[in-house]
Amino acid sequence: MDQKLASHLASAEFKLFKDEELRRIALETVERIVQQFNDEGLHPVKRSQLHSIPASIQTQGIGGLVELAKNQKEKNTKKENKKFWSLLYDHLTAPNDPDSLRSIAIRILSPMQIVKDVKAIQDKAEQGRQKTHNREAVDVFLGAITATYFEHFICHFYYCHKGG
């Protein structure tokens, strides 16, 4: 793991980020999902749809959650469930969505020069190394925030749909 990233993940600044900023991001994500459901006239998904998220993260990390969301969106026949898992899958994986977790990680790691823009690098081999480094750094960062992020996400989802 990159030394700068390791230092950042051990810092008080990162702990504060997880407590405050990450919570805000998770709440905004839930609000967007709820709004999309409302706009389409869909009922909220049952709380039971969320129960597998923490176990998946605990056993397999973010990769397991991505796989769970992919499987659920493909197998579910209920419109609300399919929509929820599709939105969650996109939130986890969409490279061009500024609100996806990957984009958020890149936005946070770039100013610290942990993730660097590969377009500025002329040498193709160096570009390849930097892409690999960027991907690994983002994966480590996501691994460090995923459990906390989804704890906030699930709590706020329950709050928004109490009685739902």
Protein Blocks (a to p, Z undefined) as FASTA:
>chain_A
ZZklmmmmmpmklmmmmmmmmmmmmmmmmmmmmmmmmmnopacddfklmmmmmmmmmmno
jmlmmmmmmmmmmmpmbfklmmmmmmmmmmmmmmklmkbmklmmmmmmmmnomaccfklp
mblklmmmmmmmmmmmmmmmmmmmmmmmmmmmmmmmmmmmgoZZ
